[in-house]
Amino acid sequence: ILEMHPKNLYMSRLKLYKFLTQWLGGPKLFGEQYVNAEWLELKHRHLNFTIEEKNQWLYCMSTAMLNLNFEPKLKTEMMSLFTSMIDTMQKIKK
């Protein structure tokens, strides 16, 4: 999944931070119109995700939460949300 991103990950990390902040109910750092499954699918359409990429992305999110010492219950809830988000994105894509 890393190959889908530019070599310099600064902008990718910044976009993910802004998106997740807003998606989780924080300040609208990303923009009102951008935090929905349709926009996500549109911006990622060219990547043609497979189940392998989906699992890699979920693994990255899980590892990040582990490294940040998330409480197990919160990590489980977040993984459910992340899975639902990527599944919705894939359904829209078909």
C-alpha positions in Angstrom: 0.0 0.0 0.0 3.0 2.3 0.5 3.6 2.2 -3.2 0.3 4.0 -3.8 1.7 7.1 -2.1 4.4 9.6 -3.1 7.9 9.0 -1.7 7.6 12.0 0.6 4.7 11.1 2.9 4.3 14.5 4.5 1.2 15.5 2.5 -0.4 12.1 2.7 0.0 12.1 6.5 -1.3 15.7 6.8 -4.4 14.8 4.6 -5.0 11.7 6.7 -4.7 13.7 9.9 -7.1 16.3 8.7 -9.6 13.8 7.4 -9.6 11.6 10.5 -9.9 14.6 12.8 -13.0 15.8 11.0 -14.4 12.3 10.3 -14.2 11.6 14.1 -16.2 14.7 15.0 -13.3 17.2 15.5 -12.7 20.5 13.9 -13.5 20.8 10.2 -9.9 20.8 9.0 -10.6 18.9 5.8 -13.7 20.7 4.5 -17.4 20.1 4.8 -17.8 18.5 1.3 -14.9 16.0 1.6 -15.7 13.8 4.5 -18.0 11.2 2.9 -17.7 7.9 1.2 -18.5 9.3 -2.3 -15.6 11.8 -2.1 -13.3 9.1 -0.7 -14.2 6.7 -3.5 -13.7 9.4 -6.1 -10.2 10.4 -4.8 -9.2 6.7 -4.7 -10.9 5.4 -7.8 -7.7 5.2 -9.8 -6.1 2.8 -7.2 -8.5 -0.1 -7.8 -8.3 -1.6 -4.2 -8.1 -5.3 -3.8 -8.8 -7.2 -0.6 -5.1 -7.2 0.0 -4.8 -3.4 -0.1 -7.8 -3.1 2.2 -6.2 -5.5 4.7 -2.9 -3.7 4.5 -4.6 -0.3 5.2 -6.5 -1.8 8.1 -3.2 -3.3 9.4 -1.6 0.1 9.2 -4.4 1.7 11.2 -4.3 -1.1 13.8 -0.6 -0.8 14.2 -0.8 3.0 14.6 -3.4 2.6 17.3 -1.2 0.0 19.0 1.8 2.3 18.9 -0.3 5.1 20.4 -1.4 2.8 23.2 -5.1 3.1 22.4 -7.3 1.3 24.9 -8.4 -2.1 23.5 -12.1 -1.2 23.5 -11.4 2.1 21.6 -9.2 0.2 19.1 -11.9 -2.3 18.5 -14.5 0.4 17.9 -12.1 2.3 15.6 -11.3 -0.8 13.6 -15.0 -1.4 13.1 -15.4 2.2 11.8 -12.4 1.9 9.5 -13.7 -1.4 8.1 -17.1 0.0 7.5 -15.7 3.1 5.8 -13.5 1.1 3.4 -16.3 -1.4 2.7 -18.7 1.5 1.9 -16.1 3.0 -0.4 -15.7 -0.3 -2.2 -19.4 -0.8 -2.6 -19.8 2.6 -4.2 -17.0 1.9 -6.5 -18.6 -1.2 -8.1 
